[in-house]
Amino acid sequence: MAEKKSSGAKAGGKKGGGSKGGAANSAFMAPLTPDAALAAIVGKDPLPRTEVTKRVWDYIRQNNLQDPKDKRTIKTDAKLKAVCDGKDSVSMFELTKLVNAHLKKG
């Protein structure tokens, strides 16, 4: 009698758990419109949240706004201060919350 050896692959030929058809990332990719204060930094066109975050960080790096001693602290200039509720400095974690308040769907 010949024995049948298993290759260890799951039935159907797929390995691993797969995604849910892209639905998990759709919220990040939905275009959001920045208000006037944030538009001064990222532009006025609707952008996905990921692109808004990228452009805010590009602005921070171009204007040398990270504290050199503590990279988690962002010093605000006039444009960024309008987004950050008038604060002179914010943590990078607080920045995300403040930026999100200036985005609206649509």
C-alpha positions in Angstrom: 0.0 0.0 0.0 1.2 3.5 -0.9 0.9 6.1 1.8 -0.2 9.6 0.9 2.0 12.3 2.2 0.7 15.7 3.2 2.6 18.8 2.1 1.3 20.8 5.0 -0.6 23.3 2.8 -4.2 24.1 3.6 -6.9 22.9 1.4 -7.5 25.1 -1.6 -3.9 25.9 -2.0 -3.9 29.1 0.0 -1.5 29.8 2.8 -2.0 32.2 5.7 -5.0 34.3 6.6 -5.7 36.8 3.7 -7.2 40.2 3.9 -10.8 41.3 4.0 -11.0 42.6 0.5 -9.3 46.0 1.2 -12.1 47.2 3.5 -9.7 47.6 6.4 -7.7 50.4 4.6 -10.7 52.3 3.0 -11.1 54.6 6.0 -7.4 55.7 5.7 -7.7 56.3 2.0 -11.0 58.3 2.0 -10.3 61.8 0.9 -10.8 64.4 3.7 -11.0 68.2 3.2 -8.7 70.3 5.4 -10.0 73.6 6.9 -8.3 76.9 6.2 -5.7 76.6 9.0 -4.5 73.1 7.9 -4.8 74.0 4.2 -2.0 76.6 4.7 0.3 73.6 5.4 -1.0 70.7 3.3 -3.0 72.5 0.5 -6.7 72.9 0.0 -7.5 69.8 -2.0 -9.1 66.7 -0.4 -6.5 64.2 0.6 -6.4 60.8 2.3 -5.5 60.9 6.0 -2.1 59.2 5.3 -1.2 61.9 2.8 -2.2 64.7 5.2 0.1 63.2 7.9 3.0 62.9 5.4 2.6 66.5 4.3 2.5 67.8 7.9 5.7 65.9 8.7 7.3 67.2 5.6 6.4 70.7 6.7 7.8 70.1 10.2 11.1 68.8 8.8 11.5 71.6 6.1 11.0 74.2 8.8 13.2 72.4 11.4 10.4 72.4 14.0 11.4 69.3 16.0 13.1 69.9 19.3 16.7 68.7 18.7 16.9 67.4 22.4 13.6 65.6 22.3 12.4 64.6 18.8 8.9 63.8 20.2 8.3 67.5 20.8 7.3 69.8 17.9 7.8 73.5 18.2 5.0 75.4 16.4 5.5 78.3 14.0 2.6 80.7 13.0 1.0 78.3 10.5 1.3 75.2 12.8 0.2 77.2 15.9 -3.2 77.8 14.1 -3.6 74.0 13.8 -2.4 73.3 17.3 -4.9 75.5 19.2 -2.3 78.2 19.8 0.2 76.0 21.7 3.9 76.8 21.5 4.8 73.1 21.4 3.0 69.8 21.2 4.0 66.2 21.4 4.0 64.2 18.2 1.2 62.1 19.6 -0.9 65.1 20.4 -0.2 66.5 17.0 -2.2 63.7 15.3 -5.3 64.5 17.4 -5.0 68.2 16.7 -4.6 67.7 12.9 -7.6 65.3 12.8 -9.8 68.1 14.3 -9.1 70.2 11.2 -10.3 67.5 8.7 -13.8 66.9 7.5 -15.3 64.3 5.2 -16.1 65.2 1.7 
